[in-house]
Amino acid sequence: MFFKVNETFTQHRMLVREVCEIADKNAIFRAKTAMTANNNRRELSIVYPNGTCEYTPGLPFPAGQDNDGVLVAAFPASGIRLAWMHIEGLTEILVGDDFDCEAPGVEREGIMKTQYPHVEGIWSWADNMKDVALLLRNPRTSIPAYHSLLAELYYAHDCETALKYQHNLFTSHPPVENWTKWRDYRFHEELDLWRWFIDFWMENGTKYWMDLDYERNGQFPFAWVPYENRTKDLNCIHQKIDCAPKIVIAYENIIHPVLGPREINKLAKFMEGRKGIEVIEESARPCIFEATLKDSPYSKGGDRVGSVGAYNFTYDQLLDMLDMVNGVKAKYSTGIWKPHPVAKDISRYLSRYAVDIGQVILDIEISGVNPPTTAPIVNYQRGLKKWYASIGRGNRYGKAKVQKMFGFWPKVKHLYPEDDDYDEFALDINI
């Protein structure tokens, strides 16, 4: 029997394919490596002669090695961790993090994940990426999952807090009371950010935030730029990356027992043949898919303790969500987008999301049970805004804070009221 074995060199990453003859079909073959001063290889097993395989953790991409960088872009909580687990299984390369608090000075090369331009992402890879893969997830599930991530990190907005609580990730669902507050305050904005995320990448860098809004959060004194006035992100103009994604994949397909291997193979085909990135041969990919799910050490959303049943949306919110999804689908299935292969895939995924959201709406109509919510009165909205600020996520451009930013304050002071006693929480409340 013949099979291929992959070996990864830590100093010079390359995959060496050796053909070996094994007499016993049931024998387990492991590539043994000699650790010497001049040969720092790691032990690696990929494919066994009996048709099984083994997931092997990856290594960081070697600094300075020539490569055609791959960027995987996803709205927060869209299953990016699951995607990079599979990428690691396919390539034996650790996927880099755009917002890596533990290694802020490390050059970001090879394969990266990002949530940019969402506030949770940052363009930290300079000019090192070449092409983009877009990852989608139904907003009905991604938005609650995003809040769960925030809550597990105590709503961190700085690296110190995020590192302190990162051990909480994917462990438990937050109090329903916190979810309801966050949902009612953030709902429409997160819906907008979800669709603008797609627009940003599909339209090769459509910029929806104002120039001086360095956090890209749209908070006072800034606002979101109307669509007709939007320009291109300079990163997508002046960096070598082509911001328009070459493929789009869906979280729902990845977790499906039948569609999952096909979806990951779609990603593998996108990565194969690139400088500096070797992908396991196609015949082994279904096995590696299963081995990754079984043996990867990384936790993921399904590991959280508790029921997700209470983390839902109101009837009116679901109607708004359905309208938004149908609107994005209509955009990318007509006009100039109609023949576009990536737009076709987006439209197909959005059709499934619309059916899912519509079914939840129908279930509410049949049962008559509507998730409770507080009436949108001024005091309730103001209370939500104060709560959001109290957890460090709101009032990010408070006047007292910005006045201490000596290089920034002169550029924005004209945007603030002159009266220092003004109520910041009464500003920019959407009722």
Backbone torsions as a table, in degrees:
resi	resn	phi	psi	omega
1	MET	NA	142.3	179.3
2	PHE	-116.3	144.3	174.7
3	PHE	-156.3	170.1	-177.7
4	LYS	-108.2	141.2	178.4
5	VAL	-120.8	136.1	179.7
6	ASN	-106.8	134.8	175.8
7	GLU	-124.0	137.1	-177.8
8	THR	-111.8	130.6	177.2
9	PHE	-96.4	132.2	-178.1
10	THR	-76.2	-30.2	-178.9
11	GLN	-84.0	-37.6	179.1
12	HIS	-133.8	101.2	-172.2
13	ARG	-72.8	122.3	173.9
14	MET	-160.4	155.2	176.7
15	LEU	-105.0	124.1	178.8
16	VAL	-101.9	121.8	-179.3
17	ARG	-99.2	114.7	-179.9
18	GLU	-109.4	137.6	178.1
19	VAL	-101.3	123.6	-175.3
20	CYS	-125.8	146.7	178.3
21	GLU	-104.1	127.1	-179.7
22	ILE	-120.0	123.9	-177.8
23	ALA	-74.1	-43.1	-176.4
24	ASP	-88.7	113.7	-177.0
25	LYS	-64.0	-23.3	-178.3
26	ASN	-94.1	0.5	-179.3
27	ALA	-69.2	146.0	176.3
28	ILE	-99.7	120.9	-177.3
29	PHE	-104.9	130.7	175.7
30	ARG	-126.9	132.5	179.1
31	ALA	-73.7	111.8	179.7
32	LYS	-85.7	141.1	-178.0
33	THR	-125.0	144.4	176.9
34	ALA	-98.4	121.8	-178.2
35	MET	-91.9	107.2	178.6
36	THR	-127.6	174.6	-179.3
37	ALA	-62.8	-30.3	-177.2
38	ASN	-103.9	1.7	-176.9
39	ASN	-140.5	83.8	-176.7
40	ASN	-96.7	71.6	178.7
41	ARG	-95.4	159.0	171.9
42	ARG	-106.0	154.5	178.5
43	GLU	-72.7	134.6	-172.9
44	LEU	-140.5	131.1	173.7
45	SER	-124.7	131.5	179.0
46	ILE	-120.9	-61.2	-174.6
47	VAL	-123.1	134.0	177.2
48	TYR	-99.5	155.4	-177.3
49	PRO	-65.6	-18.7	179.0
50	ASN	-87.7	8.6	176.6
51	GLY	94.5	-5.6	177.2
52	THR	-91.5	173.9	-178.9
53	CYS	-151.1	175.3	-175.5
54	GLU	-138.7	132.8	174.9
55	TYR	-71.4	134.7	178.1
56	THR	-125.9	125.5	179.9
57	PRO	-57.6	147.6	-177.5
58	GLY	-87.7	179.3	179.0
59	LEU	-123.9	155.4	177.0
60	PRO	-59.3	146.6	177.7
61	PHE	-65.8	133.2	-176.7
62	PRO	-65.2	128.7	-178.6
63	ALA	-60.8	135.4	174.1
64	GLY	84.6	-5.5	-179.6
65	GLN	-75.8	135.5	-179.8
66	ASP	-62.3	133.8	-177.0
67	ASN	-158.6	158.7	170.7
68	ASP	-100.0	91.8	-171.1
69	GLY	-61.2	142.6	178.8
70	VAL	-114.3	128.5	178.1
71	LEU	-113.9	125.7	175.6
72	VAL	-105.1	113.7	-175.5
73	ALA	-105.5	133.0	-178.2
74	ALA	-150.7	139.7	170.1
75	PHE	-59.4	147.9	-178.1
76	PRO	-50.4	139.6	176.5
77	ALA	63.4	33.3	177.6
78	SER	-97.1	13.9	178.6
79	GLY	91.7	23.9	-177.3
80	ILE	-64.2	-33.9	179.3
81	ARG	-64.2	-43.0	178.4
82	LEU	-62.9	-39.2	179.5
83	ALA	-63.7	-45.7	-178.0
84	TRP	-74.5	-21.1	170.2
85	MET	-60.9	-45.0	-180.0
86	HIS	-69.4	-35.8	176.8
87	ILE	-62.2	-41.7	178.3
88	GLU	-62.5	-40.5	177.3
89	GLY	-64.0	-34.1	-178.1
90	LEU	-78.3	-33.8	-169.4
91	THR	-119.3	-13.3	-173.9
92	GLU	59.6	28.5	176.9
93	ILE	-116.4	129.9	174.1
94	LEU	-68.6	131.2	178.1
95	VAL	-79.7	127.2	-179.4
96	GLY	-75.9	157.1	-179.2
97	ASP	-109.1	128.4	-179.9
98	ASP	-64.5	-28.8	-176.8
99	PHE	-114.8	53.9	-174.7
100	ASP	-81.8	100.3	-177.8
101	CYS	-70.0	-24.1	-175.9
102	GLU	-82.0	-19.4	-178.8
103	ALA	-142.3	65.2	-175.2
104	PRO	-64.7	-24.0	-176.6
105	GLY	-95.0	0.6	-177.2
106	VAL	-75.8	135.8	176.5
107	GLU	-66.9	129.3	-177.3
108	ARG	-94.5	111.7	-174.4
109	GLU	-138.0	172.1	173.2
110	GLY	80.8	-102.9	-179.5
111	ILE	-125.9	126.7	-176.5
112	MET	-126.8	151.6	168.2
113	LYS	-113.0	148.6	-179.9
114	THR	-149.2	153.4	171.5
115	GLN	-112.6	5.3	176.2
116	TYR	-61.7	140.1	10.1
117	PRO	-92.6	8.1	174.3
118	HIS	-55.4	154.5	-177.7
119	VAL	-58.2	-23.9	-179.5
120	GLU	-78.9	-3.9	-179.8
121	GLY	-114.0	168.1	178.2
122	ILE	-150.7	141.1	178.2
123	TRP	-81.3	92.8	-172.6
124	SER	-114.5	2.3	-175.1
125	TRP	-99.3	7.5	177.4
126	ALA	52.7	-119.0	-176.1
127	ASP	-111.8	26.9	-169.4
128	ASN	-94.4	-6.1	179.7
129	MET	-104.8	152.7	-179.0
130	LYS	-114.7	-48.0	-174.8
131	ASP	-132.4	160.3	-173.7
132	VAL	-120.6	139.0	166.6
133	ALA	-113.8	131.3	-178.4
134	LEU	-99.9	132.6	178.6
135	LEU	-113.1	126.0	-179.2
136	LEU	-111.8	154.2	170.6
137	ARG	-148.0	144.5	178.5
138	ASN	-50.5	125.8	179.7
139	PRO	-62.6	-22.5	178.7
140	ARG	-64.6	-27.0	178.4
141	THR	-108.2	-30.9	-177.3
142	SER	-70.5	-37.0	-177.9
143	ILE	-67.0	-47.3	173.7
144	PRO	-61.0	-38.0	179.2
145	ALA	-65.2	-36.5	176.5
146	TYR	-61.7	-44.2	178.0
147	HIS	-63.1	-37.4	178.7
148	SER	-61.4	-40.9	176.9
149	LEU	-61.8	-44.7	179.1
150	LEU	-60.1	-46.6	-177.6
151	ALA	-63.6	-39.4	179.1
152	GLU	-63.5	-27.6	178.0
153	LEU	-96.7	16.0	-178.4
154	TYR	55.1	40.3	177.2
155	TYR	54.1	41.7	-176.1
156	ALA	-57.7	139.3	172.6
157	HIS	-128.0	14.3	177.0
158	ASP	-147.2	158.4	-175.8
159	CYS	-64.4	-36.8	-177.8
160	GLU	-59.7	-46.4	179.6
161	THR	-68.6	-42.2	-178.8
162	ALA	-60.8	-43.3	179.4
163	LEU	-67.9	-34.6	-178.8
164	LYS	-63.4	-35.9	-174.0
165	TYR	-112.8	11.2	-176.3
166	GLN	-64.7	-21.1	177.5
167	HIS	-66.9	-14.8	179.4
168	ASN	-81.1	-12.8	-173.5
169	LEU	-58.0	134.8	176.6
170	PHE	60.3	37.5	-179.8
171	THR	-112.2	-38.8	-176.2
172	SER	-158.1	158.0	177.4
173	HIS	-85.4	147.3	-177.7
174	PRO	-76.2	169.6	175.3
175	PRO	-57.0	139.0	-178.8
176	VAL	-61.1	-33.0	179.2
177	GLU	-59.3	-42.6	178.5
178	ASN	-67.4	-40.4	177.3
179	TRP	-59.8	-44.8	-177.5
180	THR	-62.9	-42.2	178.0
181	LYS	-63.2	-49.3	-178.0
182	TRP	-62.7	-43.2	179.6
183	ARG	-59.8	-49.6	-175.8
184	ASP	-67.3	-30.1	179.9
185	TYR	-83.1	-37.0	-170.9
186	ARG	-101.6	-8.0	-166.7
187	PHE	-51.0	-60.2	-174.2
188	HIS	-65.4	-35.0	179.5
189	GLU	-68.9	-40.5	178.6
190	GLU	-67.8	-34.6	174.0
191	LEU	-60.9	-45.5	178.0
192	ASP	-60.9	-45.2	-178.2
193	LEU	-64.7	-33.6	178.3
194	TRP	-62.3	-48.4	-178.1
195	ARG	-75.3	-33.6	178.1
196	TRP	-68.1	-28.4	176.0
197	PHE	-60.7	-45.1	177.7
198	ILE	-63.7	-45.8	-179.7
199	ASP	-60.1	-42.3	-178.4
200	PHE	-54.6	-51.1	-175.0
201	TRP	-77.2	-43.2	-177.9
202	MET	-65.3	-34.7	-178.2
203	GLU	-93.9	17.4	173.9
204	ASN	62.0	44.1	170.8
205	GLY	103.7	34.0	178.7
206	THR	-67.4	118.8	-171.3
207	LYS	-95.4	118.1	-175.1
208	TYR	-103.5	0.3	-178.8
209	TRP	-111.6	159.0	179.4
210	MET	-76.3	155.1	-173.4
211	ASP	-56.5	-42.7	-175.1
212	LEU	-86.0	-3.5	178.1
213	ASP	-80.1	80.7	-170.3
214	TYR	-69.5	-21.3	175.3
215	GLU	-88.2	-10.0	-178.1
216	ARG	56.4	44.5	-177.8
217	ASN	-112.4	-4.5	175.1
218	GLY	68.5	12.7	-177.4
219	GLN	-82.6	156.2	177.7
220	PHE	-52.0	134.8	14.6
221	PRO	-92.8	12.5	-179.3
222	PHE	-97.4	173.9	178.3
223	ALA	-151.6	166.0	177.0
224	TRP	-73.8	143.3	-178.2
225	VAL	-80.1	129.2	175.4
226	PRO	-55.9	147.0	-172.7
227	TYR	-55.7	-40.7	-175.9
228	GLU	-69.0	-15.3	-179.0
229	ASN	-104.9	6.0	-174.9
230	ARG	-77.7	147.3	178.8
231	THR	-117.9	-171.9	-179.5
232	LYS	-96.6	142.9	173.0
233	ASP	-63.7	128.6	-177.6
234	LEU	-60.4	-28.7	177.9
235	ASN	-59.6	-39.8	-178.0
236	CYS	-76.9	-13.8	178.5
237	ILE	-90.6	-44.6	-169.0
238	HIS	-103.0	-15.5	176.0
239	GLN	-87.1	162.1	-175.9
240	LYS	-75.2	-11.1	-177.6
241	ILE	-66.5	143.2	168.4
242	ASP	-95.0	105.1	-173.4
243	CYS	-67.8	-22.5	178.1
244	ALA	-69.4	121.3	-174.8
245	PRO	-65.1	143.7	177.6
246	LYS	-84.4	-27.3	175.7
247	ILE	-143.4	162.5	169.9
248	VAL	-131.7	138.3	177.1
249	ILE	-126.5	160.4	-175.9
250	ALA	-120.6	135.1	177.7
251	TYR	-56.1	-42.2	-177.0
252	GLU	-61.7	-33.4	176.2
253	ASN	-72.7	-38.6	-178.1
254	ILE	-61.3	-38.6	-176.8
255	ILE	-85.3	-3.9	-179.6
256	HIS	-79.5	134.3	-175.3
257	PRO	-63.3	-27.5	179.7
258	VAL	-97.7	-45.9	-176.2
259	LEU	-76.9	-21.6	-175.5
260	GLY	-55.7	-55.3	-179.7
261	PRO	-59.3	-35.3	178.5
262	ARG	-66.9	-41.3	-177.9
263	GLU	-66.7	-41.0	178.8
264	ILE	-70.4	-32.1	175.2
265	ASN	-66.1	-32.9	174.9
266	LYS	-60.7	-42.2	177.1
267	LEU	-68.3	-38.9	179.4
268	ALA	-62.9	-42.0	179.1
269	LYS	-64.5	-32.7	176.5
270	PHE	-66.0	-34.3	-176.3
271	MET	-87.1	-28.0	-172.6
272	GLU	-67.9	149.1	179.0
273	GLY	83.3	6.5	-179.4
274	ARG	-92.7	147.0	176.8
275	LYS	-59.6	130.7	175.4
276	GLY	82.1	-5.1	-177.5
277	ILE	-127.6	117.6	176.4
278	GLU	-109.2	138.1	-178.2
279	VAL	-117.0	138.8	179.3
280	ILE	-56.5	145.8	-176.2
281	GLU	-59.1	150.7	-170.2
282	GLU	-61.0	-34.6	-177.4
283	SER	-63.5	-24.9	-177.8
284	ALA	-92.7	-7.8	-171.5
285	ARG	-66.2	-40.6	176.7
286	PRO	-59.4	-38.9	178.8
287	CYS	-67.8	-43.1	179.2
288	ILE	-63.7	-34.5	176.6
289	PHE	-56.9	-50.5	-179.1
290	GLU	-67.6	-39.8	-179.6
291	ALA	-65.0	-35.3	178.6
292	THR	-64.6	-45.8	179.0
293	LEU	-61.5	-35.5	-175.8
294	LYS	-80.0	-40.3	-167.0
295	ASP	-114.0	-8.3	179.1
296	SER	-61.9	135.4	-176.8
297	PRO	-79.8	-5.6	-173.7
298	TYR	-83.5	136.4	174.4
299	SER	-79.5	161.0	-179.0
300	LYS	-147.7	-179.1	-171.5
301	GLY	-54.9	-35.7	-178.6
302	GLY	-67.8	-9.1	-178.9
303	ASP	-86.5	-5.1	-177.3
304	ARG	-67.3	143.5	177.8
305	VAL	-85.8	137.8	177.0
306	GLY	107.8	164.6	-178.5
307	SER	-87.7	145.5	177.2
308	VAL	-94.7	1.6	-174.4
309	GLY	-59.0	-31.7	-177.0
310	ALA	-83.9	-9.4	-177.2
311	TYR	-94.3	71.2	-175.1
312	ASN	-122.8	-175.0	-178.2
313	PHE	-115.8	159.1	175.8
314	THR	-73.9	166.2	179.7
315	TYR	-58.3	-47.6	-179.5
316	ASP	-64.0	-37.9	178.2
317	GLN	-64.8	-39.2	178.7
318	LEU	-65.7	-36.9	176.6
319	LEU	-62.9	-43.3	177.8
320	ASP	-63.7	-39.5	179.8
321	MET	-64.8	-42.7	179.1
322	LEU	-62.9	-42.1	177.4
323	ASP	-60.5	-42.2	-179.6
324	MET	-63.4	-48.0	-178.8
325	VAL	-61.9	-43.4	179.0
326	ASN	-65.2	-35.1	177.7
327	GLY	-65.2	-42.7	178.1
328	VAL	-66.7	-39.5	177.8
329	LYS	-61.7	-44.1	-179.8
330	ALA	-61.8	-39.5	-179.6
331	LYS	-62.0	-46.9	-173.3
332	TYR	-91.3	12.8	175.2
333	SER	-123.4	9.5	-179.5
334	THR	-135.6	171.8	174.3
335	GLY	59.3	-136.8	-177.1
336	ILE	-66.0	-19.3	-176.9
337	TRP	-86.2	-14.8	-172.3
338	LYS	-55.4	-43.8	-179.7
339	PRO	-87.9	-2.6	-174.2
340	HIS	-72.3	123.8	-174.7
341	PRO	-63.1	-39.4	179.6
342	VAL	-70.4	-39.7	177.4
343	ALA	-62.4	-35.6	176.9
344	LYS	-61.8	-43.6	178.8
345	ASP	-65.1	-41.8	177.9
346	ILE	-58.6	-46.3	-179.7
347	SER	-60.8	-39.1	179.5
348	ARG	-65.5	-44.1	177.9
349	TYR	-64.0	-41.9	-178.4
350	LEU	-66.0	-31.1	175.8
351	SER	-60.9	-41.7	178.2
352	ARG	-65.9	-39.4	179.4
353	TYR	-64.7	-39.9	179.4
354	ALA	-63.4	-40.8	177.8
355	VAL	-62.5	-44.5	-179.8
356	ASP	-61.3	-49.2	-179.1
357	ILE	-64.9	-40.4	177.9
358	GLY	-61.6	-35.7	178.9
359	GLN	-66.9	-39.6	177.7
360	VAL	-64.8	-40.3	176.7
361	ILE	-61.1	-45.1	179.5
362	LEU	-62.6	-39.5	178.7
363	ASP	-61.4	-39.7	178.4
364	ILE	-66.2	-42.3	-179.5
365	GLU	-64.3	-38.1	-179.4
366	ILE	-73.1	-43.3	-176.4
367	SER	-79.9	-27.2	-176.0
368	GLY	76.0	7.7	-179.0
369	VAL	-100.3	110.2	-178.5
370	ASN	-110.3	127.6	177.9
371	PRO	-51.3	129.6	-176.1
372	PRO	-68.8	149.9	174.5
373	THR	-151.0	157.2	179.5
374	THR	-83.5	144.8	179.3
375	ALA	-61.0	142.3	-176.1
376	PRO	-77.1	63.7	177.7
377	ILE	-87.6	162.2	-174.5
378	VAL	-58.3	-46.4	-177.0
379	ASN	-63.2	-37.1	178.1
380	TYR	-65.6	-45.2	180.0
381	GLN	-64.2	-39.7	178.6
382	ARG	-66.9	-38.1	177.2
383	GLY	-63.2	-38.7	177.1
384	LEU	-63.9	-40.7	-178.7
385	LYS	-65.4	-40.3	178.1
386	LYS	-66.7	-40.1	177.6
387	TRP	-61.7	-44.2	-179.5
388	TYR	-62.0	-38.5	176.3
389	ALA	-69.1	-34.3	-177.5
390	SER	-67.0	-24.8	178.5
391	ILE	-93.6	8.0	173.7
392	GLY	87.8	2.4	-176.5
393	ARG	-96.2	-19.9	-178.2
394	GLY	-108.5	172.7	179.6
395	ASN	52.4	41.4	-175.5
396	ARG	-70.1	-20.0	178.4
397	TYR	-115.2	39.7	177.3
398	GLY	-55.2	142.7	-172.7
399	LYS	-57.4	-45.5	-178.1
400	ALA	-61.3	-36.3	179.6
401	LYS	-70.5	-47.4	-175.2
402	VAL	-68.8	-31.3	179.1
403	GLN	-61.2	-23.6	179.5
404	LYS	-84.1	-6.9	179.6
405	MET	-93.5	87.3	-165.5
406	PHE	-62.7	-31.3	178.5
407	GLY	-82.1	-19.2	-174.7
408	PHE	-98.7	-38.5	-174.6
409	TRP	-55.2	-45.8	-179.5
410	PRO	-58.6	-25.6	-178.0
411	LYS	-80.6	-20.3	-173.1
412	VAL	-124.0	-4.4	-173.2
413	LYS	-60.3	-28.3	179.1
414	HIS	-68.2	-13.2	-179.6
415	LEU	-85.1	-12.1	-176.6
416	TYR	-101.6	147.6	172.9
417	PRO	-60.3	146.0	180.0
418	GLU	-71.4	-26.1	-178.7
419	ASP	-74.7	116.6	-179.3
420	ASP	-71.9	-11.5	-178.5
421	ASP	-95.1	8.0	-178.1
422	TYR	-66.3	153.7	-178.9
423	ASP	-90.7	103.0	-178.2
424	GLU	-63.3	-26.8	-176.9
425	PHE	-80.0	-12.1	176.2
426	ALA	-88.1	-7.7	-178.1
427	LEU	-89.5	145.2	169.8
428	ASP	59.1	39.8	176.7
429	ILE	-95.7	122.6	178.7
430	ASN	-95.8	117.4	-178.0
431	ILE	-109.1	NA	NA
